[in-house]
Amino acid sequence: MRAVFLDRDGVLNRPIVRSGRPYPPETLEQFEIYPDACAALTSLRRAGFRLIVVTNQPDVARGSQTRHRVEAMHARLRETLPLDEIRVCYHDDGECQCRKPLPGLLLADSTIDASGSFMVGDRWRDIEAGRNAGCTTIFVDRGYEEGCTVQPDVTVCSVAEAAAWIRDYAKTRQRPY
């Protein structure tokens, strides 16, 4: 089975950008899903991909965010987008295996063929997690000052562009699943 793993903030919803760095929204009122996300994900679902959000949310462990607010944002994602699953790392330490750039969130289901799957993210951690899992990586360049320090397989400007690239790539590189 093939999947498209999607980072949350900066890929599916607008992050809060301060001094050129992205931060997750703090409230449900600030949580704005990108207008092109639903159509993009619907096209990927029709192409046969499982759609899985993989997101680090360390502010919960740090005490500056509540799990309840994060789950309310995820409920909105589920209501709005055709997602199969949302996987979250709430840790703030390096002790866990799920915090990106480690591949734990991507490798949690052994029925998914990582080599036939894609990781779409807007930060270097996402791209490195995808590489560590063996996925094709797609960097959504939102123009942050930090840039991407890891070489992705492709760079795009939106989740819609990422979806179009994945569909085209999958047509030319069809695998027998």
C-alpha positions as CSV (number, residue, x, y, z in Angstrom):
1,M,0.0,0.0,0.0
2,R,1.2,3.5,-0.9
3,A,0.7,6.6,1.2
4,V,1.3,10.3,1.1
5,F,2.5,11.6,4.4
6,L,1.8,15.2,5.0
7,D,3.1,17.6,7.6
8,R,0.4,19.7,9.1
9,D,1.5,23.3,9.7
10,G,2.8,24.9,6.5
11,V,1.5,22.2,4.3
12,L,-2.2,21.8,5.1
13,N,-2.8,24.9,7.2
14,R,-1.2,28.3,7.4
15,P,1.4,28.6,10.1
16,I,2.0,31.7,12.2
17,V,5.2,33.2,10.8
18,R,7.3,35.4,13.2
19,S,10.8,36.7,12.2
20,G,10.8,34.4,9.2
21,R,10.1,31.2,11.2
22,P,6.9,29.2,11.2
23,Y,5.0,28.3,14.3
24,P,1.8,26.3,14.8
25,P,-1.4,28.2,15.4
26,E,-2.2,28.6,19.1
27,T,-6.0,28.6,18.8
28,L,-8.7,27.1,16.7
29,E,-9.5,30.6,15.5
30,Q,-6.0,30.9,14.1
31,F,-6.2,27.5,12.4
32,E,-6.7,28.2,8.7
33,I,-6.6,25.3,6.3
34,Y,-5.2,26.3,2.9
35,P,-7.9,26.7,0.3
36,D,-6.3,24.2,-2.2
37,A,-5.8,21.4,0.4
38,C,-9.1,19.7,0.0
39,A,-9.0,19.4,-3.8
40,A,-5.4,18.4,-3.7
41,L,-6.0,15.6,-1.2
42,T,-9.1,14.4,-2.9
43,S,-7.1,14.0,-6.1
44,L,-4.5,11.9,-4.2
45,R,-7.2,9.8,-2.6
46,R,-8.7,9.1,-6.1
47,A,-5.2,8.1,-7.3
48,G,-5.2,5.3,-4.6
49,F,-3.0,6.8,-1.9
50,R,-3.6,6.6,1.8
51,L,-3.4,10.1,3.3
52,I,-1.6,10.4,6.6
53,V,-0.8,13.6,8.6
54,V,2.5,13.3,10.5
55,T,3.1,16.2,12.9
56,N,5.4,17.2,15.7
57,Q,3.5,19.2,18.4
58,P,6.1,19.6,21.2
59,D,4.4,22.7,22.6
60,V,2.1,20.3,24.5
61,A,5.1,18.9,26.3
62,R,6.5,22.4,26.8
63,G,3.2,23.5,28.4
64,S,2.5,26.3,25.9
65,Q,-0.3,24.4,24.2
66,T,-2.9,22.0,25.3
67,R,-3.6,18.5,23.9
68,H,-7.3,19.5,23.8
69,R,-6.6,22.5,21.4
70,V,-4.4,20.4,19.2
71,E,-7.1,17.7,19.0
72,A,-9.7,20.4,18.1
73,M,-7.5,21.4,15.2
74,H,-7.2,17.8,14.1
75,A,-11.0,17.4,14.3
76,R,-11.3,20.3,11.9
77,L,-8.8,18.7,9.6
78,R,-10.8,15.5,9.6
79,E,-14.0,17.4,8.9
80,T,-12.5,19.3,6.0
81,L,-10.0,17.0,4.4
82,P,-10.2,13.3,3.2
83,L,-7.6,12.0,5.7
84,D,-7.1,8.4,6.7
85,E,-5.1,9.1,9.8
86,I,-3.4,11.8,11.9
87,R,-0.2,10.7,13.7
88,V,1.2,13.1,16.4
89,C,4.4,13.3,18.3
90,Y,3.8,15.3,21.5
91,H,7.3,14.9,22.8
92,D,9.9,17.6,23.3
93,D,12.9,15.4,24.0
94,G,15.1,13.4,21.8
95,E,14.2,10.2,23.6
96,C,11.3,9.1,21.4
97,Q,11.4,7.5,17.9
98,C,8.4,9.4,16.6
99,R,9.7,13.0,16.6
100,K,10.7,14.1,13.1
101,P,13.4,14.0,11.7
102,L,13.3,10.4,13.0
103,P,11.0,8.2,10.8
104,G,8.8,6.6,13.6
105,L,5.6,8.4,12.6
106,L,6.0,7.3,9.0
107,L,7.0,3.7,9.7
108,A,4.2,3.0,12.3
109,D,2.2,0.8,9.8
110,S,4.1,-2.1,8.3
111,T,1.5,-2.5,5.5
112,I,2.6,0.8,3.9
113,D,5.5,0.5,1.4
114,A,7.6,3.5,2.3
115,S,9.7,3.2,-0.9
116,G,6.5,3.8,-2.9
117,S,5.3,6.5,-0.6
118,F,5.8,10.3,-0.4
119,M,6.6,12.8,2.4
120,V,5.4,16.3,1.9
121,G,6.7,18.9,4.3
122,D,7.7,22.6,4.6
123,R,10.7,22.2,6.9
124,W,14.0,20.2,6.8
125,R,12.8,17.9,9.6
126,D,10.0,16.7,7.4
127,I,12.3,16.0,4.4
128,E,14.8,14.2,6.6
129,A,12.1,12.1,8.2
130,G,10.9,11.1,4.7
131,R,14.5,10.3,3.6
132,N,15.0,8.3,6.8
133,A,11.8,6.3,6.1
134,G,12.8,5.7,2.5
135,C,10.1,7.9,0.9
136,T,10.2,10.3,-2.0
137,T,10.4,13.7,-0.5
138,I,8.6,16.9,-1.5
139,F,9.5,20.2,0.0
140,V,6.8,22.9,0.0
141,D,8.8,26.1,0.0
142,R,6.9,28.8,1.9
143,G,9.8,31.2,1.9
144,Y,10.9,30.8,5.5
145,E,14.2,32.3,6.4
146,E,15.6,29.0,7.6
147,G,15.2,27.4,4.2
148,C,15.7,23.7,3.7
149,T,19.0,22.3,4.7
150,V,18.3,18.8,3.4
151,Q,18.0,18.1,-0.4
152,P,14.4,17.1,-1.2
153,D,13.6,15.0,-4.3
154,V,11.4,18.0,-5.6
155,T,10.5,21.5,-4.4
156,V,7.0,23.0,-5.0
157,C,5.1,26.0,-3.7
158,S,1.9,24.5,-2.5
159,V,0.1,21.2,-1.5
160,A,-1.8,21.4,-4.8
161,E,1.5,21.5,-6.7
162,A,2.8,18.6,-4.6
163,A,-0.3,16.5,-5.4
164,A,0.0,17.2,-9.1
165,W,3.6,16.1,-9.0
166,I,2.8,13.0,-7.1
167,R,0.0,12.0,-9.5
168,D,2.3,12.5,-12.5
169,Y,5.2,10.7,-10.9
170,A,2.9,7.8,-9.9
171,K,1.6,7.4,-13.5
172,T,5.1,7.1,-14.9
173,R,6.5,4.9,-12.1
174,Q,3.6,2.6,-11.5
175,R,4.5,-0.3,-9.1
176,P,2.6,-3.6,-8.9
177,Y,0.9,-3.4,-5.4
